[in-house]
Amino acid sequence: MSKPAFKFLNKPYFSIIIPAYNREHCLAETLNAVKNQEFKYWECIIVDDGSSDRTRAIADIFAAEDSRFKSLARTENYSKGGNDARNYGASQARSEYFIFLDSDDLIAESFLEKRYHLVLKQSNYDLYVFKTSVFFNQPGDSDLLWNNFTGSETIDELIIRFFEQDMPWHTMGVVWKKEFYESTNGWDKESFVYQDWEVHLNALFKYPRIYFDCSKPDSFYRINQVDGVTNNTNTTFFYQSSLNEIRLMYLKNQQEITSNSKLHEAFIRLVLRHSLIKTLDKKDYRTALVQVLKSWKPLSPVTHLEWFIKVAWCKSYKLRSMTPNLYSEVKDLKFPRTTHLKLSFQN
């Protein structure tokens, strides 16, 4: 039986890029959500990252049944990991607009139709940002939002929100104009955690033109999965990797951060929260002390050491009860100013 072909008028309007690694338990559901789109002019590129299960076979089945699906294996000149799998997928994409899905994300049938009409009317933007809701077993079983935005935020305010780990949008909530995406150099292959955090910050530091859609969410983030490395954030690997991620992002955008007092202040909070709060919570005193001496950070070793003493002091209930103002200062640093995963759409 010959492979059925889908005739594009010229080329697909959207390229949906999905990295996948050992996702046989959920990939088909995600691909069916793409297949059922009311808008037909798309391509979906699934990049297998070296799976040992049936992930590639499932992608191959969809590609055999519908020519809009492309089942690819990450090539050797791209590094292992979701980020370079996304980069490879983007390099193979033919449309002018990119959407990145994870292999367990779901989208409503009207997802692409809505974006098509919006982009058609508002074609002079670099990014189009939409809201995402959360689900546990199936969309609709929770009214929780990934997060909220009003559309009136400045770029600097959005950057500060990311520094506070208050990510306003999810990865699949963004439509990227290809030309702008390529100007950001894409996803960092050295990143193991905070991957979407970093790619969106790098985009924001280019001060893009952003269109905000504040209507009801039509993309759905699956929560409480147990097979992802970042689902357990209370590990030494995670906070050490997150520190490396923060360093990578800073080195790319150092001038913009240090020349803006509000960004600089928010970034220092981010650094201290990860280099001291998280490490001392784990009683990893060695890593905490080593971070004091690191030279890449935009604060002096003396200032960092002062904060080390403050945080260590407040680990003792007796000592912090004697210094309530100091404890309040440390507590404000410890808890990010975030509404991430705390709001419902009704709110």
C-alpha positions in Angstrom: 0.0 0.0 0.0 1.4 3.4 -1.0 1.9 6.1 1.5 -0.9 8.7 1.4 0.4 12.1 0.7 -1.0 15.4 1.9 -0.9 18.2 -0.7 0.3 21.5 0.6 -0.6 24.7 -1.3 3.1 25.6 -1.1 4.6 24.5 2.2 3.2 23.8 5.7 2.2 26.9 7.6 3.3 25.5 11.0 6.1 23.1 11.9 5.4 21.2 15.2 8.7 19.8 16.6 8.6 17.0 19.2 11.7 15.5 20.8 11.1 12.0 22.1 13.1 9.5 24.2 11.5 6.3 25.5 8.0 7.7 25.3 6.0 4.7 24.0 3.5 5.1 26.8 2.3 8.6 25.8 3.6 9.6 22.3 0.7 8.2 20.3 -1.8 10.3 22.4 0.2 13.5 21.6 0.5 12.6 17.9 -3.2 11.9 17.6 -3.9 15.4 19.1 -1.8 16.8 16.3 -3.4 14.6 13.7 -6.9 15.7 14.8 -6.3 19.4 14.1 -9.0 21.3 12.3 -6.3 23.3 10.5 -4.6 21.0 8.0 -1.5 22.8 6.7 1.1 21.7 9.2 4.0 19.3 9.5 5.0 17.4 12.6 8.6 16.4 13.0 9.3 13.8 15.7 13.0 13.4 16.6 13.9 10.2 18.4 16.8 10.7 20.7 18.0 7.1 20.8 15.1 5.4 22.4 15.3 1.8 23.5 11.5 1.2 23.5 8.9 1.5 20.7 9.0 5.3 20.5 10.6 5.3 17.0 8.2 2.6 15.7 5.2 4.6 16.9 6.5 7.7 15.1 7.1 5.6 12.0 3.5 4.3 12.0 2.1 7.9 12.0 4.6 8.9 9.3 3.5 6.0 7.1 -0.2 6.8 7.5 0.1 10.6 7.0 2.9 12.4 5.1 2.6 15.4 7.3 4.4 13.5 10.0 8.2 13.1 9.7 9.9 10.4 11.8 13.5 11.2 12.3 16.4 10.0 14.4 18.8 12.5 15.8 22.0 12.5 13.7 25.5 12.0 15.2 26.4 15.7 14.6 23.8 16.7 17.1 24.3 15.9 20.8 22.2 13.5 22.8 19.4 15.3 24.7 16.1 17.0 24.1 17.6 20.3 23.3 19.7 19.2 20.3 16.9 16.9 19.2 14.8 20.1 19.0 17.6 21.9 17.1 17.8 19.0 14.6 14.0 19.1 14.2 14.1 22.8 13.6 16.9 22.4 11.0 14.6 20.1 9.0 11.4 22.3 9.3 10.0 23.9 6.2 7.5 26.4 7.6 7.9 30.0 8.7 6.4 29.3 12.2 7.6 26.8 14.8 5.8 25.3 17.7 7.7 23.0 20.2 5.7 20.2 21.9 6.9 17.7 24.4 6.0 14.1 23.8 3.3 14.0 26.5 1.7 17.4 25.8 -1.8 17.7 24.4 -3.5 20.3 22.3 -7.2 21.1 21.5 -8.4 20.4 18.0 -8.7 24.2 17.3 -5.2 24.9 18.5 -3.6 25.5 15.1 -6.7 27.1 13.5 -6.7 29.8 16.2 -3.0 30.5 15.7 -3.4 30.6 12.0 -6.0 33.3 12.0 -4.1 35.3 14.6 -0.8 35.2 12.8 -2.5 36.0 9.5 -3.9 39.2 11.0 -0.9 40.1 13.2 2.1 39.1 11.0 4.6 41.6 12.3 5.4 39.8 15.6 8.4 37.6 16.5 6.6 35.6 19.2 3.0 34.7 19.8 2.3 33.7 23.4 -0.7 31.7 24.6 -1.9 30.4 27.9 -1.5 26.7 28.9 -3.6 24.8 31.4 -2.6 21.7 33.5 -4.1 18.2 33.6 -3.3 15.0 35.5 -5.0 12.2 33.5 -7.0 14.0 30.8 -7.5 17.7 29.9 -10.3 19.2 31.9 -9.6 17.3 35.1 -8.0 20.4 36.6 -8.6 24.2 36.1 -5.0 25.0 37.1 -3.0 27.3 34.9 0.7 26.9 34.0 0.8 30.6 34.8 -0.8 33.9 33.9 0.1 37.0 32.0 -1.8 40.2 31.2 -0.2 41.2 28.0 0.8 44.6 29.4 4.1 43.4 30.8 7.3 45.0 29.6 10.2 42.8 28.4 12.2 43.6 31.5 9.3 42.7 33.7 9.0 39.3 31.8 12.7 38.7 32.3 12.4 39.4 36.0 9.5 36.9 36.2 11.7 34.2 34.7 14.5 35.1 37.2 12.0 34.6 39.9 11.1 31.2 38.4 7.7 32.7 37.6 7.6 31.4 34.0 4.7 33.2 32.4 4.2 30.7 29.6 4.9 27.1 28.8 7.1 25.9 25.8 4.0 24.9 23.8 2.4 28.2 24.5 4.7 30.0 22.0 4.6 30.3 18.3 8.1 31.3 17.0 8.6 33.1 13.8 11.4 31.1 12.1 13.6 34.1 11.3 13.5 35.3 14.9 14.0 31.8 16.3 17.2 31.3 14.2 18.5 34.6 15.5 18.5 33.2 19.1 20.7 30.2 18.1 18.0 27.9 19.4 18.3 25.5 22.3 21.5 25.1 24.2 22.8 21.6 23.9 24.8 22.0 27.2 21.6 22.5 29.1 20.1 19.6 31.1 17.6 21.4 33.3 15.7 24.7 32.9 15.8 24.2 29.2 12.7 26.1 28.3 13.6 28.7 30.9 16.9 29.4 29.2 15.6 29.5 25.6 12.9 31.9 26.5 15.2 34.2 28.4 17.7 34.2 25.5 14.8 35.3 23.3 13.6 38.0 25.7 17.1 39.5 25.8 16.7 40.2 22.1 13.7 42.4 23.0 11.3 40.8 20.5 7.9 41.9 19.4 5.5 39.7 21.4 1.7 39.2 20.8 -0.1 38.1 23.9 -3.3 36.0 23.6 -5.1 36.1 26.9 -8.1 33.8 25.9 -8.9 30.4 27.3 -6.1 27.9 27.2 -6.1 25.3 24.4 -2.8 23.6 25.2 -2.5 21.2 28.1 0.6 20.3 30.2 0.6 16.9 31.8 1.7 17.1 35.5 2.9 14.5 38.0 4.9 12.5 35.5 7.6 10.4 37.2 10.0 9.7 34.4 11.6 13.1 33.8 14.9 14.2 35.4 13.5 17.6 36.4 10.5 16.1 38.2 12.6 15.6 41.3 14.1 19.0 41.9 15.4 18.1 45.4 18.5 16.4 44.2 22.2 17.3 44.1 22.2 16.7 40.3 19.3 19.1 39.8 20.6 22.1 41.7 24.2 21.7 40.4 22.8 21.5 36.9 20.6 24.5 37.5 23.6 26.5 38.6 25.3 25.6 35.4 22.3 26.6 33.4 22.1 30.0 35.2 25.8 30.5 34.4 25.3 29.7 30.7 22.4 32.1 30.4 24.3 34.9 32.3 27.4 34.5 30.1 25.3 35.0 27.0 23.5 38.1 28.4 25.9 39.5 30.9 26.0 43.1 29.5 22.2 43.4 29.5 21.9 42.1 33.0 24.7 44.1 34.7 23.7 47.4 32.9 20.1 47.3 34.2 19.8 47.7 38.0 16.4 45.9 38.2 17.6 43.0 36.2 20.8 42.9 38.1 19.0 42.8 41.5 16.6 40.1 40.4 19.5 38.0 38.9 21.5 38.2 42.2 18.4 36.8 44.0 18.3 34.0 41.5 22.0 33.2 42.0 21.8 33.3 45.8 18.7 31.1 45.8 20.4 28.4 43.9 24.0 28.7 45.1 23.1 29.0 48.8 19.5 28.3 49.7 19.2 25.1 47.8 22.7 23.8 48.6 22.4 24.5 52.3 18.9 23.0 52.4 20.6 19.8 51.2 23.4 20.4 53.8 25.8 20.5 50.9 28.2 22.9 52.5 31.1 22.1 50.2 29.1 23.2 47.1 27.8 26.3 48.9 31.4 27.4 49.9 32.8 26.6 46.4 30.1 28.8 44.9 31.3 31.8 47.0 34.6 31.7 45.1 33.2 31.3 41.6 34.2 34.3 39.5 31.4 34.4 36.9 28.7 35.8 39.2 27.8 39.5 39.2 28.5 39.8 43.0 31.7 39.9 45.0 33.0 36.9 47.0 32.6 39.1 50.1 28.9 39.8 49.4 28.4 36.1 48.6 30.1 35.1 51.9 27.9 37.6 53.8 24.9 35.9 52.4 26.3 32.4 53.2 26.6 33.5 56.9 23.1 34.9 56.9 21.5 31.8 55.4 23.5 29.4 57.6 22.6 31.4 60.6 18.9 31.2 59.8 19.1 27.4 59.6 19.0 27.4 63.4 15.6 28.0 64.8 17.1 29.5 68.0 19.3 31.9 66.1 16.7 33.1 63.6 14.2 33.7 66.4 16.8 36.1 67.9 17.1 38.0 64.6 13.6 38.3 63.0 14.5 41.0 60.6 17.4 38.9 59.2 15.2 35.8 59.0 12.6 37.8 57.1 15.3 38.9 54.6 16.5 35.3 54.1 12.9 34.0 53.8 12.1 36.6 51.1 15.1 35.3 49.2 14.2 31.6 49.7 10.7 31.8 48.3 10.5 33.0 44.7 7.9 35.6 43.9 5.8 33.4 41.7 2.3 32.4 40.7 3.6 29.5 38.6 1.2 26.5 39.1 -0.8 28.5 41.7 -3.6 30.0 39.6 -6.8 28.7 38.0 -8.2 30.1 34.7 -11.2 31.3 36.6 -8.9 33.5 38.8 
